[in-house]
Amino acid sequence: RFLRQGGDANSTTTTTVILLWISQAVNLLLSIHASSLLPQVPHCTAIIPNWVVAPHKEAFRRTISCMQYLIVRVMCKHITQLCKLPDAVALYGTLLALAIPYYRLMPLIRNNNNSSVLRNGNTWIFVMPIFGGVSGDLYQFCAWGDASSVAQLLQIQLVGLLLAFGFTLAFRNYLPMPFVYA
């Protein structure tokens, strides 16, 4: 159901489809380009010394994977609806497309310093909930079909983009880091 201000439903739907595809193409380009920004990202920041140490480079990589996961989810959902694909084709095609971004989201048991990341509070505050949310989405998708709407996925994507932008401002000292974590 789209809001209309004149015109017919087909032109509104076509405009919405075009805007959706453009937004996802721009998001994909931004997520690909974001990898080149990794050298500018600080390695880590101690939020609570000796317990919560935010590994920003790893979090930035994980954010890129989250955005790519959401882009694939939105596009696969839209393509399967647009082409009226059978449920089995939609399920297996989407799972295949989600495999790489999902794999990149998995929490690492050891970091580059060979110390357990499970001892870091940041892992329990951010990494595990993100991984749990994506795993829950993937589970519900496999178990019950695609219960999420495109609008819900786009809202989650918007929140992710706003958080990534907030951290970018914090890394460049435009915002205090505690403000972004609040």
N, C-alpha and C positions, 0 to 999 in steps of 0.2 A: 504494500500500500504506500503509494508515494503521494506527497503533497503536490497538488496541481494549482497553478494560477493561470488558467487559460490553456488552450491547446488540448490535444487529445491524449489519452493514456499511452498510446504507442510512442509518441514523440517524447513524453516524459520518461517512459521506461528506457527508450533508446539513449536519452541524455544521461540518465542514471547509470546505465551500463557503461557508457563511454567514460564517464567520470570515475567509476569504480576501477576500470581497467587502467586509466591514466594514473590514478592514485597508487595502485599497486605497482605499476611500472616505475614510478618515481621512488616509492619505498624500496623496491628491489635495487635500484641504482644507488640510493643512499646507503643501504646496508652493505652493498659491495664496496662502495667508496670508503665506508667507515673503517675497513681494515687498514687502509693507508694512514689513518689517524692514530693507530696504535702507538707509534713512537712518541706521540705527544702526551699519552696517558701516563700518569704517575704509576709506578709499580704497585705501591700500596700506601695506605694511610692507617695509623692506629686510631681508631675511634674510641675504644676503651682499651688502654694499654694492657698488653699481655693476654687479652682475651678476644676482643673484636678488632681484627686487623683486616681492613677491606682490601682485598687483592684487586685493584682497579683494572689492571690489564686483563686478568682472567674474567672479571665481571663484564668488561666491555666486549670480549669475545662471545661470552654467553648471551649478552644482549643482542648482538648481531644475529646469533643463531635463533633467538626467540623471535626476532622480527622476521627472519626468513621462514621460520615455522609458520607464523601467522599469515604471511603472504601466500605461502603454498596452500594453507587451509582455506583462505578466502577464495583464491583462484580455483582450486579444485572443487569447492562447493559450488561456486558460480558456474563453472564449466559443466559440471554434472547436471545442474538444474537447467542450464541453457540448452544442452544437447539431449536432455531427458534420457541419460544413460541408465541402464539397469543397475540395481543396488549393488550387485556383486562386482561389476566393473568399476563403479564409483568407489567402493570400499577398497579393492585391491590397488587400483590406480592411485588413490590418495595415500594409502599406506606406503606404497613404493616411493611416491614423491616426498613423503614426510621422513623417510628413513635417515637421510643425511643430516637435516637440521636437528632431528631428535637425538641422533648419536652425538652430535657436537654439544648438546645440552647436558649430557650425563655428567654428574659430579665426579671429579677425579679423586681417587683415594690418596694419591701422593702428588705434591706439587713439585716445582723445579728444585726446591731446596731439600727434597727427599724427606720432608717432615709431613706428618699426617694432617690433612686439611680438616679432618673431623674434630680436631682439637680447637679449631678456630671458630669462635662464635658467629662470625659472618657466614660460615657455611650453614649454620642452623637457622640464622635469621633470614637469609636471602636465597642461598643456592638451593637448599632442600625444598623450600616452599615453591620456588619457580619450577624446579624439576617435578615436584608433586603435582602442581597445577597442570603442567603440560602432559604428564603421564595420565592424570585423571581425564583430561580432554581426549587423549588418544584411546584410553580404555573405554570411555563412554561411546566414543565413535565406533569402536570395534564391536562392543557389546549390544548397543541399542540403535545403531545407525547414527546419522549426523543430527543430533538434537540441537546444536547451536545454530543460531541464525547468522546471516551475513552481518546484520547490524550489531549483534553481540560481539562477533569477532573483530569488527571495525572499532568498536568501543575499547576493547582490550588493546588493540593495536595503537589507538590514540594515546592511551595511558602509557604504554611502553615508549612511544615517541616523546611524550612530554617528560618522562623520567630520564630518558637518554639525553634530551636537550638540557634538563636541569643539571645533570652531572657534567655535561660539556661546559656549561657556564661556571660550575664550581671548579673544574680543572683549570679554567682560565682565570680564576680568582674574581669573577663577577658576582658570585654568590658564595657565602660561607658553607663549607662542607657539611657542618651539622644541620644547617637549614634544609639541605637536600635530603638528608637522612630522616628528618622529622616527619 
